[in-house]
Amino acid sequence: MELAHPKAPTSLLKRRSPLDWLAALLLSGGALFALNRYGAFMDGYEQAILLAAIPTFIALAWAWPGLRNLLAGTALLALGGISLYHADLARAEQVFFLKYFLSSQTAIGWMCFLFFLATASYWLGLLAKSEFAEKTGTALTWAAVLMGVTGMLVRWYESYLIGTDIGHIPISNLYEVFVLFSLITALLYLHYERRYATRKLGAFVLIVISAAVGFTLWYTFSRGAHEIQPLVPALQSYWMKIHVPANFIGYGAFSLSAMIGVAWLLAERGILASRLPTLAVMEDVMYKAIAIGFAFFTVATILGALWAAEAWGTYWQWDPKETWALIVWLNYAAWLHLRLTKGLRGSVLAWWAVVGLLVTTFAFLGVNMFLSGLHSYGEL
Amino acid sequence: MPRTLRSPGRQLYELMSSMRFAVSLLTVLAIASIIGTVVKQNEPYNNYLNQFGQFWFPVFEWLGLYSVYHASWFLTILTFLVASTSLCIIRQAPGMVREMKSFRTGAREASLRQFAHKHITQTLLSRNEAQQKVAEYLAAQGYKSRTKDQAGGVLIAAKAGSWNRMGYLLAHSAIVLICVGGLLDGDLPLKLEMVLGSKKVTDLDKPFGEIGAESRLGPEHWSYRGNVFLPEGKRSNIAVLNVKDGALLQELPFSITLKKFHIEHYSTGMPKRFASDIVLTDLKTGAEIEHTIEVNKPFEYHGISLYQASFEDGGSKLKLKAHSLLPGSTRVTDAATEVGDSLQLKQGNNALHVEITGFRPFNVENMAAAPTPGTGDQGKLAMLNHSIDQALGSGAKSPDGKDLRNVGPSFSYKIRDEAGQAREYNNYMAPIQQDGRSFYMTGMRETPADGFRYLRIPADEDGKLDTWFALRALLTTRSEHALIARRFAAKAMSGRNVADTVRTRLADAAERTLQLYSERGFESLGQFINDSVPENERGNAADALVPVLQGCAWEAWQLLRERQQLKPLAMNPTRADYLRDAVNSISDSFHYGAPVYLELDQFDEVKASVIQATRSPGKFGVYLGCALLVAGVFFMLYVRERRLFVLLKDSGEVLLALSSNRKTLDTDHEFTRHQDAIESLLNHGTRTP
């Protein structure tokens, strides 16, 4: 198994394709347009974040062509959807493209459907050793992410159509963060798929995404959870916009590592071993995922503490959510210590990553279901 | 490791600073934390007594399970963790710094040949030329290098990513800083003060002014987190700290006056904004500051942060009308009271003790009827189509079955019987629409664990309660039963040619029905039917009684109007509904549990805000620790320390070796890259990577 080597960082600017430059132009143009037109509604922080977003997204788009295309696609679809609304929510039911493609619920519905298809494709590719099916899986995963991100962006816009005091970023309740979780896990997977030039692990990672999608659907149909709700006072804070995504990069990466752990354990026992990447590659992906998850989870927990200090009056009060975040953190800190300091390898770490998913799931969902506390924003 | 004689102090130091010890502590900490999330923390002790029973309650109390994170043993573990991590840093740091600085130019050829990543090649270039090319290449790759002559050659020792080790120091010092800061802000200072200053908790049974110094903490107290209860227009400089099963009073260096508490809601009834307009008065300087505190927008003054924590009723003034529910009574007494007060009501020979517990200026309720599921396969298909339709479109669409409406003010109270058992009541001020009719709702429950069971009193044609109470009084007056029954029988038989005896028999039956009904409503009637009617005829008997009862009620209503010199009414569907609802609710009222119904006549709302005051000087250490932790984690995970050795031998042989403290595929790949690059550099001298 060869790594898709990134070349040495020479002549960063020279090797850019015209598409890269177009992306840079559109990103800066779009951001500056937004600043010019809506800057008056933003405070200093928001303007600074918007400006900092320009180089960040250009760097991401240049480093990863798939992401560049995703940015372009979601911009096109979300702006298209928004322009079809004419600031009238009722048009979601009347306009064909809105009702069947671009309104937030429909777009997220497409995301769910495409993730299921992608899972099936990856498995077909893995079992039948069909490269075509695997490539289809990748394309379907990208398509699912495209529709999911579009759905979230349109949902953001729709929330403002309900009322300017109700509008908010769609990461405020359990339904919305489940969609976010699916998207982030998928993007992390697509990143490793490209980095390690193997599509074999999609079958495993997409299982955990499908499970999240299944939950989202159940939550929609049985609980009507998809309805946009206004923010309670405790959530009306800028911290939400950074604390929640940072946390879900952590959750997503931990889930991904657990699924790679499953694949590793199967391959070690000779199951699917001829079809999966080598143990060394899987081990490396597992480590990379836990490392990035741990870094983001650390940041997210600290952000949570800072927010708690502002909203609840103390940075730490052993609320069940805080305590379980600490347990998750300790769990992966121990994992990293074993690997990095003790040099441990092999099945212990793979099992640990799998068990880590249970701990993470409990911190994410179990705390909401079984324990009470201040952090009860996503009750089942 | 061979067992050598070491001093016990040295052994302890080595144990404490070992990673094994730290990891064991962390594991214990994690398990203890889990216990604390499973057992609800800091609840009133009575709840635990109910939950665990007489035997386990004191055991768990002794173990500190009701406040795990403040238990002495938990704090001890934390302290040990701090000590262990500190010792670990002290033990490792000098070596790490040495390692960071060192280039290991003393590496021997023999040991380089043992490296996992090594490569041997040849060069035809002169030693100087080769040395220069390699040094240039390494510098371009971000390596720092040192050169040292060795016997038979020269060694270029290069390193990159030394900050990795810095990451270790940063992250571990961060843990110490965070724990120390957290311990300082936690309960430890309070525990010390309680022991040293011999403070005792109070159960707040007296006004604050009468609570003595043994339960008060001065403004100089190091760290605290307490609540200041402030009704509108009132002032306070006392924060209440909940400690174990009691409280301590924390004196603040300033007083807070609540000018106004704001509460705003979205149209769904969800809260939108809580805000307190306060005036803060510095008790030393007398300086006054006006500020508005909101959720997520605290206010800090001299290291003390003030937060919008919650809100309560601050003693709203209520004017009540007490309607007697004693048989035959139409007595109404007025009472003025406020939330938090209690009042004595005389009912017959008994005095009732009523505690007014709460007031809500509005209530948003879901007034939609439950959706009716379809029947059969076709119904199911339609339901499925419908639910898919519901899930498409915008996220703004409300799922089925929601119709949120403000149904107006309500207030709640408790009525205690002689045994001290309290029943809780919740009454709405205005009638609520249900099935197209309006009802005054009054809920009753016997324990807080139950939901309220509502008595629905129909509003009369003026939208009032008067007719119902008058009707109830008349129907529960025994001496009136005969008259009502006679009138009913006359009406029922009018225009029909029947014998007087039949009419009398009907009147007797109606009177008997009324008598039974006035005892316990339908319950006594049901009991009567069960006792005197054969089983197979009971259904018919019950069916026959209902029209009799409603007919009597109608006659009673007309009788009332006659006595008030009002015109008789003509029956219509609305009145028939009213009559049926009245008969049902009068029957239910026998199970109301109180001889009085309290009607809310007028109110003057007084809100109270709960402001949390915290002092946590340790937070600066914690925040600094957090910043170091993030930097440390980044360096540890994303900076790999690599050492590249190039041994240029006089014989033209070149030995390459690479070591890294992170064994990942990236390291393998990096070595391959350097190996290819240096090899071609030394053999062709032209290729650039």
Interface residues (C-beta under 8 A of the other chain):
Chain A: L3 H5 A8 L89 A92 E93 L98 K99 Y100 S103 S104 Q105 T106 G109 R155 E158 S159 L161 I162 G163 D165 I166 P170 T220 F221 G224 H226 E227 I228 Q229 P230 V232 P233 A234 Q236 S237 A280 V281 D284 Y287 K288 A291 F294 A295 T298 V299 I302 A305 L306 A309 E310 A311 W312 G313 T314 Y315 W316 W318 P320 T323 W324 L326 I327 L330 N331 A333 A334 L336 H337 L340 T341 G343 V367 L371 S372
Chain B: M19 V23 L26 L29 A30 S33 I34 G36 T37 V38 K40 Q41 V68 Y69 Q141 G182 D185 R225 Y266 S267 T268 M270 P271 K272 R273 F274 E294 V295 N296 K297 P298 S305 Y307 Q308 A309 S387 Q390 A391 L392 G393 S394 G395 A396 K397 S398 P399 D400 Q612 T614 S616 K619 V622 Y623 C626 L629 V630 V633 F634 M636 L637 Y638 N661 R662 K663 T664 L665 D666 H669 R673 P689
